[in-house]
Amino acid sequence: MSRLSDSQEREKIHSYLKTLGKYLSRLEVYESEEVLREIESHIFDAIDLKEVKGEPVDIDSILSGFGPPRQLAEQYVSHILHGTPPPPGFSALEVVKRGASKGLYWATAGFGYGVGAALILLAFAKLLAPQHVGVWSSANGNSIVIAIVNNPLQQGEDVLGMWLVPVAVIAGFLILRLTYSILRVFRGA
């Protein structure tokens, strides 16, 4: 199909957005305008993508990719008024969302499981070398050091003593359990 002139392209886009706007009338004016700006942005992004790839720009096929205006409006109205998931099909947004979700998932897993495991290992280290592992208060209580040291006398007073073992095990287990629960929510989302 031959490339449409710029005025014809703009008219088809304007007509699509105008029809979409009619079906968004159940929303507040500012919400409707926001949806229209978002859709317009996606349309122009799709046009730019076609041009960058060197493919012919067919406005009709791009607009049909968004679906009929009424159906698209119903999905947005339902999303805004009832909290249903937003309309699918915006591949650029879905890729970013997936990437952010994966990154957040693995960062949460690494941090949560790392801290939980470190606390449990700290408890076992306290059992193996009680004089060298602990929580010390130094500088008259102005700082606290959790460490494994060669010379504990220089660190100050061991605040928890052997109580570090159950405290670290319980805290480590709770952090592991919390991390597991958070990751289950991420997987379900």
C-alpha positions as CSV (number, residue, x, y, z in Angstrom):
1,M,0.0,0.0,0.0
2,S,1.4,3.4,-0.8
3,R,2.4,5.8,1.9
4,L,-0.3,8.3,2.9
5,S,0.3,12.0,2.8
6,D,1.0,13.6,6.2
7,S,-2.3,15.4,6.3
8,Q,-4.2,12.1,5.6
9,E,-2.1,10.3,8.3
10,R,-2.9,13.1,10.8
11,E,-6.6,13.0,9.9
12,K,-6.8,9.3,10.5
13,I,-5.0,9.6,13.8
14,H,-7.2,12.5,14.8
15,S,-10.3,10.6,13.9
16,Y,-9.2,7.6,15.9
17,L,-8.4,9.7,18.9
18,K,-11.6,11.7,18.6
19,T,-13.7,8.4,18.5
20,L,-11.7,7.0,21.4
21,G,-12.3,10.2,23.4
22,K,-16.1,9.8,23.0
23,Y,-15.9,6.4,24.6
24,L,-13.8,7.7,27.4
25,S,-16.6,10.1,28.5
26,R,-17.2,8.1,31.8
27,L,-13.8,9.3,33.0
28,E,-12.9,12.6,34.5
29,V,-11.7,15.1,31.8
30,Y,-8.1,15.0,33.0
31,E,-8.1,11.2,33.0
32,S,-9.5,11.1,29.5
33,E,-7.0,13.6,28.3
34,E,-4.2,11.6,29.9
35,V,-5.3,8.4,28.2
36,L,-5.6,10.2,24.8
37,R,-2.1,11.6,25.2
38,E,-0.7,8.2,26.1
39,I,-2.4,6.5,23.1
40,E,-1.3,9.3,20.8
41,S,2.3,8.9,22.0
42,H,2.1,5.1,21.4
43,I,0.8,5.7,17.9
44,F,3.7,8.0,17.0
45,D,6.1,5.6,18.6
46,A,4.8,2.9,16.3
47,I,5.2,5.2,13.3
48,D,8.7,6.1,14.3
49,L,9.6,2.4,14.8
50,K,8.4,1.6,11.3
51,E,10.4,4.5,9.8
52,V,13.5,3.5,11.7
53,K,13.2,-0.1,10.4
54,G,12.7,1.3,6.9
55,E,9.3,-0.3,6.6
56,P,6.4,1.4,4.9
57,V,4.1,3.2,7.3
58,D,0.6,2.0,7.1
59,I,-1.5,4.1,9.5
60,D,-4.5,1.8,9.1
61,S,-2.5,-1.3,10.2
62,I,-1.0,0.7,13.1
63,L,-4.4,1.9,14.3
64,S,-5.9,-1.6,13.9
65,G,-3.1,-2.9,16.1
66,F,-4.5,-0.9,18.9
67,G,-7.9,-2.4,18.4
68,P,-11.3,-0.7,17.9
69,P,-11.5,2.6,19.8
70,R,-14.6,1.4,21.8
71,Q,-12.8,-1.7,23.0
72,L,-9.6,0.1,23.9
73,A,-11.7,2.8,25.8
74,E,-13.6,0.1,27.7
75,Q,-10.3,-1.4,28.8
76,Y,-8.9,1.9,30.0
77,V,-12.2,2.9,31.7
78,S,-12.3,-0.5,33.5
79,H,-8.6,-0.1,34.5
80,I,-9.1,3.4,35.9
81,L,-12.5,3.0,37.5
82,H,-12.2,-0.6,38.7
83,G,-8.5,-1.3,39.0
84,T,-8.4,-4.1,36.3
85,P,-5.0,-4.6,34.5
86,P,-4.2,-2.0,31.9
87,P,-4.8,-2.9,28.2
88,P,-2.3,-5.3,26.8
89,G,-0.4,-4.8,23.6
90,F,2.0,-2.0,24.3
91,S,5.1,-4.1,23.7
92,A,7.6,-1.3,24.6
93,L,5.9,-0.9,28.0
94,E,5.7,-4.6,28.5
95,V,9.4,-5.1,27.8
96,V,10.3,-2.3,30.3
97,K,7.9,-3.7,32.9
98,R,9.3,-7.2,32.5
99,G,12.9,-5.9,32.7
100,A,12.1,-3.9,35.8
101,S,10.3,-6.8,37.4
102,K,13.1,-9.2,36.7
103,G,15.7,-6.7,38.0
104,L,13.7,-6.0,41.1
105,Y,13.0,-9.7,41.7
106,W,16.7,-10.7,41.5
107,A,17.8,-7.6,43.5
108,T,15.3,-8.5,46.3
109,A,16.3,-12.2,46.2
110,G,20.0,-11.4,46.4
111,F,19.7,-8.8,49.1
112,G,17.1,-10.7,51.3
113,Y,18.7,-14.1,51.0
114,G,22.2,-12.6,51.4
115,V,21.3,-10.8,54.6
116,G,19.4,-13.7,56.1
117,A,22.2,-16.2,55.3
118,A,24.8,-13.8,56.6
119,L,23.0,-13.5,60.0
120,I,22.7,-17.3,60.3
121,L,26.4,-17.7,59.4
122,L,27.2,-15.0,62.0
123,A,25.4,-17.1,64.6
124,F,27.4,-20.2,63.7
125,A,30.6,-18.3,63.7
126,K,29.8,-17.0,67.2
127,L,29.4,-20.7,68.4
128,L,32.8,-21.6,66.8
129,A,34.8,-18.6,68.0
130,P,32.8,-16.8,70.8
131,Q,35.7,-14.5,71.7
132,H,36.2,-13.2,68.2
133,V,32.7,-12.8,66.9
134,G,30.2,-10.4,68.4
135,V,28.4,-7.1,68.6
136,W,30.7,-4.5,70.3
137,S,29.8,-1.1,71.6
138,S,32.7,1.3,71.4
139,A,33.2,5.1,71.9
140,N,31.0,5.1,75.0
141,G,28.1,3.6,73.1
142,N,28.3,6.0,70.1
143,S,29.0,3.2,67.7
144,I,28.2,-0.4,67.3
145,V,30.4,-2.9,65.5
146,I,29.2,-6.3,64.3
147,A,32.4,-8.2,63.3
148,I,34.7,-11.1,63.4
149,V,38.0,-9.7,64.9
150,N,41.4,-11.0,66.0
151,N,41.7,-8.8,69.1
152,P,38.3,-8.2,70.7
153,L,39.7,-6.2,73.6
154,Q,40.3,-3.3,71.3
155,Q,36.7,-3.2,70.2
156,G,35.0,-2.5,73.5
157,E,32.3,-4.4,75.3
158,D,30.5,-7.3,73.7
159,V,26.9,-6.2,74.0
160,L,25.0,-9.4,73.3
161,G,27.5,-12.1,74.3
162,M,26.1,-15.5,73.5
163,W,22.7,-14.0,73.0
164,L,23.9,-13.1,69.5
165,V,23.3,-16.7,68.5
166,P,19.5,-17.0,69.0
167,V,19.0,-13.3,68.0
168,A,20.9,-13.8,64.7
169,V,19.3,-17.1,63.9
170,I,15.8,-15.8,64.5
171,A,16.4,-12.5,62.6
172,G,18.1,-14.4,59.7
173,F,15.2,-16.9,59.5
174,L,12.6,-14.1,59.6
175,I,14.5,-12.2,56.8
176,L,14.7,-15.4,54.7
177,R,10.9,-16.0,55.2
178,L,10.1,-12.4,54.4
179,T,12.2,-12.5,51.3
180,Y,10.5,-15.7,50.2
181,S,7.0,-14.2,50.7
182,I,8.0,-11.0,48.8
183,L,9.3,-13.1,45.9
184,R,6.1,-15.2,45.8
185,V,4.2,-11.9,45.4
186,F,6.5,-10.9,42.6
187,R,6.1,-14.2,40.8
188,G,2.3,-13.9,41.1
189,A,2.2,-10.4,39.7
